[in-house]
């Protein structure tokens, strides 16, 4: 049951913005085609990565090894002429291994001075591979950069170049020797992007693509300045009042102690989503609408981003786990019920 579009919209796009959205839709279509030269399938993943980028959010990729997570992220950076950096998280990784540190160097005048050497965090797209393998102190260094877009080393603050996108990966299979991200830190990620096994035909295509000649170099479709303009454009996409109301109602229903939480949810959820979830629902819907060439956020945009925005923000109880009910199933049921209310 879809919502009527008769509700008020306070903002309106200018003619230049309308043309810019048309251009962004064309660029996104070329991006999917270009990535398709080396990445088989994963269309939903590519869409969600693009939404994170243009909404100025960060993504947490969850999937078993071998699903081309690193290749996908590096090729995304290549098509956009962005600086890419990969950090392999390990138990002995220290914060300075991420941020950089001061080292003592000899100068031309014969004096010795401290010189700051930039760490791998100083890039446009940073892949934090297996982030849950590093201890909390190291994770915190990465999460500070995500939130503040700057790092502090020996009392000095260094601003990171924009655009800045962190894509962290977690391996759900191997949990020994890992440090799972706390719920408060998970909330810093806009999307939880889950990658599943490819279909049989896709797996055959992967084998053909990756066991032949070297992978092709991809064309550069965007530059940093263009991405920043598109990020500003996304913020200006109009949102009807009923979309704001839908997003707020949906998030509030995830809280088991709230008045609007359905009865079936209360024994299944220990903790629901916070206000940042509403913000990310709206921003994700704005970015998706722009990528699809829409001049206004639609209900289907909110519904499309609800699962990646809310899944990692809902903490299920032991009762839910015993019944085989995960957060994704809960979110999908809440979306259906909220939509049916009209």
C-alpha positions as CSV (number, residue, x, y, z in Angstrom):
1,X,0.0,0.0,0.0
2,X,1.8,3.1,-1.2
3,X,1.6,6.5,0.4
4,X,-0.1,9.4,-1.5
5,X,2.2,12.2,-2.7
6,X,-0.3,14.9,-1.6
7,X,1.7,15.9,1.5
8,X,3.6,19.1,1.5
9,X,7.2,19.6,0.5
10,X,8.8,22.8,1.8
11,X,11.9,22.6,-0.5
12,X,12.0,22.8,-4.3
13,X,14.8,22.0,-6.6
14,X,16.2,24.6,-8.9
15,X,16.5,24.0,-12.6
16,X,20.2,23.6,-12.2
17,X,19.7,20.9,-9.5
18,X,17.2,19.1,-11.8
19,X,19.8,18.9,-14.5
20,X,22.5,17.9,-12.0
21,X,20.3,14.9,-10.8
22,X,19.8,13.9,-14.4
23,X,23.6,13.9,-14.8
24,X,24.1,12.0,-11.6
25,X,21.7,9.3,-12.8
26,X,23.7,8.9,-16.0
27,X,27.0,8.8,-14.2
28,X,25.6,6.1,-11.8
29,X,24.4,4.0,-14.8
30,X,27.9,4.3,-16.3
31,X,29.5,3.4,-12.9
32,X,27.5,0.2,-12.7
33,X,28.4,-0.7,-16.2
34,X,32.1,0.0,-15.6
35,X,32.3,-1.9,-12.4
36,X,30.5,-4.8,-14.2
37,X,33.6,-5.3,-16.3
38,X,35.4,-6.7,-13.3
39,X,32.7,-7.4,-10.7
40,X,30.2,-10.1,-11.4
41,X,26.8,-9.5,-9.8
42,X,26.7,-7.6,-6.5
43,X,24.3,-5.0,-8.0
44,X,22.7,-4.3,-4.6
45,X,26.2,-3.9,-3.0
46,X,27.3,-1.4,-5.6
47,X,24.1,0.6,-5.1
48,X,24.6,0.7,-1.4
49,X,28.2,1.7,-1.7
50,X,27.2,4.5,-4.0
51,X,24.6,5.7,-1.6
52,X,27.1,5.7,1.3
53,X,29.5,7.7,-0.9
54,X,27.1,10.4,-2.0
55,X,25.3,10.6,1.4
56,X,28.7,11.1,3.2
57,X,28.2,7.9,5.2
58,X,30.4,4.9,6.0
59,X,29.7,1.3,5.3
60,X,30.3,-2.0,7.2
61,X,30.6,-4.9,4.8
62,X,29.8,-8.3,6.1
63,X,30.6,-11.4,4.1
64,X,32.6,-14.6,4.0
65,X,36.1,-14.4,2.3
66,X,36.3,-14.6,-1.4
67,X,33.4,-12.3,-2.3
68,X,35.6,-9.6,-3.9
69,X,35.0,-7.0,-1.2
70,X,38.5,-5.6,-1.5
71,X,38.5,-5.7,-5.3
72,X,35.1,-3.9,-5.4
73,X,36.1,-1.1,-3.1
74,X,39.5,-0.6,-4.9
75,X,37.8,-0.5,-8.3
76,X,35.1,1.9,-7.0
77,X,38.0,4.3,-6.0
78,X,39.6,3.8,-9.4
79,X,36.5,4.8,-11.4
80,X,36.2,8.0,-9.3
81,X,39.9,9.0,-9.4
82,X,40.1,8.8,-5.7
83,X,43.0,7.9,-3.5
84,X,42.5,4.4,-2.1
85,X,44.1,2.9,1.0
86,X,43.7,-0.6,2.5
87,X,44.5,-1.3,6.2
88,X,44.7,-5.0,7.2
89,X,43.6,-5.0,10.9
90,X,45.5,-7.4,13.1
91,X,45.7,-7.9,16.9
92,X,49.0,-6.1,17.1
93,X,47.9,-3.1,15.0
94,X,48.4,0.2,16.9
95,X,46.6,3.5,16.4
96,X,49.7,5.2,15.0
97,X,49.8,2.5,12.3
98,X,46.6,4.0,11.1
99,X,46.9,7.7,11.8
100,X,50.7,8.2,11.3
101,X,53.2,9.5,13.7
102,X,56.1,12.0,14.2
103,X,59.5,10.8,13.4
104,X,62.8,12.5,14.1
105,X,64.7,13.6,11.0
106,X,67.8,15.6,10.1
107,X,67.2,18.9,8.4
108,X,69.4,20.7,5.8
109,X,70.6,23.1,8.6
110,X,71.9,20.1,10.6
111,X,69.2,20.3,13.3
112,X,67.0,17.4,14.1
113,X,63.2,18.0,14.0
114,X,60.1,16.0,14.3
115,X,58.3,15.4,11.0
116,X,54.8,14.0,10.7
117,X,54.5,10.9,8.4
118,X,50.9,10.4,7.2
119,X,49.3,7.0,7.9
120,X,47.0,5.1,5.5
121,X,43.9,6.9,7.0
122,X,44.9,9.9,4.8
123,X,43.0,8.7,1.7
124,X,39.6,9.3,0.1
125,X,38.4,5.7,0.3
126,X,39.8,3.6,3.2
127,X,39.2,-0.1,3.4
128,X,39.5,-1.3,7.0
129,X,39.8,-5.0,6.3
130,X,38.6,-7.3,9.2
131,X,38.2,-4.3,11.6
132,X,37.1,-6.7,14.3
133,X,40.6,-8.3,14.5
134,X,42.1,-5.1,16.1
135,X,41.8,-4.2,19.8
136,X,39.3,-1.5,20.9
137,X,42.0,1.2,21.1
138,X,42.9,0.8,17.5
139,X,39.3,0.6,16.4
140,X,38.6,3.9,18.3
141,X,41.3,5.7,16.2
142,X,39.5,4.7,13.0
143,X,36.1,5.6,14.4
144,X,37.3,9.0,15.5
145,X,38.4,9.7,11.9
146,X,35.0,8.6,10.6
147,X,33.1,10.9,12.9
148,X,35.3,14.0,13.0
149,X,37.0,13.7,9.6
150,X,40.3,14.5,11.3
151,X,42.9,12.7,13.4
152,X,44.8,13.9,16.5
153,X,48.4,12.8,16.8
154,X,50.6,14.0,19.7
155,X,48.3,16.9,20.4
156,X,48.1,18.1,16.8
157,X,44.9,17.9,14.7
158,X,45.1,16.9,11.0
159,X,42.1,17.3,8.7
160,X,41.4,14.5,6.3
161,X,40.7,15.3,2.6
162,X,37.2,15.2,1.3
163,X,35.5,13.1,0.1
164,X,36.2,10.6,2.9
165,X,34.6,7.2,3.0
166,X,35.5,4.3,5.3
167,X,34.4,0.8,4.3
168,X,35.1,-1.7,7.0
169,X,34.8,-5.5,6.6
170,X,34.0,-8.2,9.1
171,X,34.3,-11.9,8.6
172,X,31.2,-13.6,10.1
173,X,32.8,-17.1,9.9
174,X,36.0,-16.8,12.0
175,X,35.4,-15.3,15.4
176,X,38.3,-16.6,17.4
177,X,40.7,-13.8,18.4
178,X,38.4,-11.0,17.3
179,X,37.1,-7.9,19.1
180,X,33.5,-7.3,18.0
181,X,32.6,-3.7,17.5
182,X,30.5,-2.3,20.4
183,X,26.9,-1.3,19.6
184,X,27.7,2.4,20.1
185,X,30.5,2.2,17.5
186,X,28.4,0.2,15.1
187,X,26.0,3.1,15.1
188,X,28.7,5.2,13.4
189,X,28.3,3.2,10.2
190,X,25.5,4.4,8.0
191,X,24.9,1.0,6.3
192,X,25.5,-2.7,7.1
193,X,26.1,-4.2,3.7
194,X,25.8,-7.9,3.7
195,X,27.3,-9.9,0.8
196,X,25.9,-13.3,0.0
197,X,27.3,-16.2,-2.1
198,X,26.9,-15.7,-5.9
199,X,24.5,-17.8,-7.9
200,X,25.8,-20.7,-10.0
201,X,25.8,-18.7,-13.2
202,X,27.6,-15.8,-11.5
203,X,30.2,-18.2,-10.0
204,X,30.9,-19.6,-13.4
205,X,31.3,-16.0,-14.8
206,X,33.6,-15.2,-11.9
207,X,35.8,-18.1,-12.7
208,X,36.0,-17.1,-16.4
209,X,36.8,-13.5,-15.5
210,X,39.4,-14.0,-12.9
211,X,41.4,-17.0,-14.4
212,X,42.2,-15.4,-17.7
213,X,44.2,-12.3,-18.6
214,X,44.8,-9.4,-16.2
215,X,41.7,-7.5,-15.2
216,X,41.1,-4.4,-17.3
217,X,41.8,-0.9,-16.1
218,X,38.5,1.0,-15.6
219,X,37.7,4.4,-17.0
220,X,37.7,7.4,-14.6
221,X,34.1,8.7,-14.4
222,X,34.3,11.3,-11.6
223,X,36.8,13.5,-9.8
224,X,36.8,14.6,-6.1
225,X,35.4,18.0,-6.9
226,X,32.4,16.5,-8.8
227,X,31.7,14.1,-6.0
228,X,31.6,16.9,-3.5
229,X,29.1,18.8,-5.6
230,X,27.0,15.7,-5.9
231,X,27.1,15.2,-2.1
232,X,25.8,18.7,-1.7
233,X,23.2,18.1,-4.3
234,X,21.9,15.0,-2.4
235,X,21.4,17.2,0.7
236,X,19.0,19.4,-1.3
237,X,16.7,16.6,-2.6
238,X,13.2,17.4,-1.2
239,X,11.5,15.1,1.3
240,X,7.7,15.1,1.7
241,X,6.4,15.4,5.2
242,X,5.0,11.9,5.2
243,X,8.4,10.4,4.5
244,X,9.8,12.1,7.6
245,X,6.9,10.7,9.6
246,X,7.3,7.2,8.1
247,X,11.1,7.2,9.0
248,X,10.4,8.4,12.6
249,X,7.6,6.0,13.2
250,X,9.6,3.1,11.8
251,X,12.6,3.8,14.1
252,X,10.5,4.4,17.2
253,X,8.9,1.0,16.7
254,X,12.3,-0.7,17.1
255,X,12.5,0.4,20.7
256,X,11.0,-2.3,22.9
257,X,10.2,0.1,25.8
258,X,8.5,2.6,23.6
259,X,4.8,3.1,23.4
260,X,4.6,2.4,19.7
261,X,6.6,-0.9,19.8
262,X,4.4,-3.8,18.6
263,X,3.7,-6.5,21.2
264,X,5.5,-9.2,19.1
265,X,8.7,-7.2,19.1
266,X,9.2,-6.7,22.8
267,X,10.4,-10.2,23.7
268,X,12.7,-10.3,20.6
269,X,14.6,-7.0,20.9
270,X,16.8,-5.9,23.8
271,X,17.7,-2.5,22.4
272,X,16.4,-0.5,19.4
273,X,17.8,2.1,17.0
274,X,18.6,5.7,18.1
275,X,18.0,9.1,16.5
276,X,21.0,8.6,14.1
277,X,19.0,5.9,12.4
278,X,16.3,8.4,11.4
279,X,19.0,10.8,10.0
280,X,20.6,7.9,8.0
281,X,17.2,6.7,6.7
282,X,16.5,10.2,5.3
283,X,20.0,10.7,3.9
284,X,20.1,7.3,2.4
285,X,16.7,7.8,0.8
286,X,17.9,11.2,-0.6
287,X,21.0,9.7,-2.1
288,X,19.0,6.7,-3.6
289,X,16.4,9.1,-5.1
290,X,19.1,11.2,-6.7
291,X,20.9,8.1,-8.1
292,X,17.6,6.8,-9.6
293,X,16.9,10.2,-11.2
294,X,14.0,11.2,-8.9
295,X,13.6,14.8,-8.0
296,X,11.9,13.9,-4.7
297,X,12.3,11.2,-2.1
298,X,9.7,8.5,-2.5
299,X,8.4,5.9,0.0
300,X,10.2,3.1,-2.0
301,X,13.5,4.9,-1.3
302,X,13.0,4.7,2.5
303,X,12.0,1.1,2.2
304,X,15.0,0.2,0.1
305,X,17.5,1.6,2.7
306,X,15.6,0.4,5.8
307,X,17.4,-3.0,6.1
308,X,21.0,-1.7,5.7
309,X,20.3,1.3,8.0
310,X,18.5,-0.6,10.9
311,X,19.8,-4.1,11.0
312,X,23.0,-3.4,12.9
313,X,21.2,-1.0,15.2
314,X,18.8,-3.6,16.6
315,X,20.1,-5.8,19.4
316,X,18.1,-9.1,19.5
317,X,17.5,-11.1,22.7
318,X,18.4,-14.7,23.4
319,X,14.8,-15.6,22.8
320,X,15.0,-14.2,19.2
321,X,18.2,-16.0,18.6
322,X,16.7,-19.3,19.9
323,X,13.8,-18.9,17.5
324,X,16.1,-18.1,14.5
325,X,14.8,-14.6,14.2
326,X,17.5,-12.1,13.3
327,X,17.4,-8.3,13.1
328,X,16.9,-8.3,9.3
329,X,13.6,-10.2,9.6
330,X,12.4,-7.9,12.4
331,X,13.2,-4.8,10.2
332,X,11.3,-6.2,7.2
333,X,8.3,-7.0,9.3
334,X,8.3,-3.5,10.8
335,X,8.5,-1.9,7.3
336,X,5.5,-3.9,6.1
337,X,3.4,-3.0,9.2
338,X,4.4,0.7,9.1
339,X,3.6,0.8,5.4
340,X,0.2,-0.9,5.9
341,X,-0.8,1.7,8.5
342,X,-0.9,4.4,5.7
